[in-house]
């Protein structure tokens, strides 16, 4: 009978040998819940997009205008969290559970102080942001309101990132995955009642009156905000009270961060934070390039990005598993096992995302049709998705390899690689191609850049000194 997940993780911590079959089995056990959570998240985004898209091109464009900015601010809590939960993974891999809890306590205060500062900045710039991005006057008011409400949800995103990351790095990927599925369900339910006005709905021949707030774009933001706060609290509950490795109930210790823990967190998290800012800055520049192409192009670009994420989110799920496996293997001092898990997870990501890319190419009209009834937007989105399908294998390589490097605590060089690839390749090509090819040129640039990024990440994985660098 196959061994259970916890028993297999214990083999890593205790320095016991693992067969290739056991390594593959453990990788699959950790990857599948994360993949399902990521896919459910994308289904939620599809439903979100279709709800807003049904209101017309302008509401969709108002959200699309600030979408890259929400990615920027939404990723800053994750960058802070990763600096701490990678340390926890290493402590657990070394079978130092008290040390893991010591880092966990410090992370709670440090991360909350950080996210309150980020929230204040987001609220402060929400009024002028859509204008700075070059949005048309008919969409800037809704875009501003959406970003303001999103900013107020950032503390909940921080709790979600920190507690979920801690649970995943302890080997408990199932609970964070299930809670993220619940997040998707709650978001859709809240949006259903908040976006649309009270209306008559026909169901099985019966006419029902469905109550609604009729808030439009504001309702979409509020639905997400409420759902994220609920799930953040549940995530914290499972970490604090229920986690076998990390629960803090009944334990004692200081929450004041020590210089040693902060220094290590900054060493891991700061490059990721800077990289996230720079990468999202590049995404914002892409929005600036797309904005002059018109409302249809803005909406199509936003919808196509949402649709494409159905392909690459499984890669992020496998990347989460890679971070856990590599983090605990590094903590246990098992270099050869670390390399084997890196190889297994990267190839699994490439295979899965290649298959998803084929599906995306074939089903592009259906995917776009589910999100918008506007024919001009749909045609542009189908074109973008079919270009991007060719980039999925190498995009997978970069996503999962990045998760490997994070687990090893080696984040600086990968962040520099992402920065160079995005700014030197994607933006340069997009700026050159957009004036003549329009949105098609922007997505051709994206496809070329993702292929380039995957290649350089595979080179570093094969010949780079990412393990030695982390342990030196």
Buried (B, 14 or more C-beta within 10 A) or exposed (E): EEBEBEEBBBBBBEEEEBEEEBBBBBBBBBBBBBBBBBBBBBBBBBBBBBBBBBBBBBBBBBBBBBBBBBBBBBBBBBBBBBBBBBBBBBBBBBBBBEBBBBBBBBBBEBBBEBBEEBBEEBBEBBBEBBEEBBBBEEBBBBBBBBBBBBBBBBBBBBBBBBBBBBBBBBBBBBBBBBBBBBBBBBBBEBBBBBBBEEEEEEEEEEEEEEEBBBBBBBBBBBBBBBBBBBBBEBBBEBBBEEBEBBBBEEEEEEEEBEEEBBEBBBBBBBBBBBBBBBBBBBBBBBBBBBBEBBBBBBBBBBBBBBBBBBBBBBBBBBBBBBBBBBBBBBBBEBEEBBBBBBBBBBBBBBEBBBBBBEBBBEBBBEBBBBBBEBEBBBBBBBBBBBBBBBBBBBBBBBBBBBBBBBBBBBBBBBBBBBBBBBBEBBBEBBBEBBEEBBBBBBBBBBBBBBBBBBEBBBEBBEEBEBBEBBEE
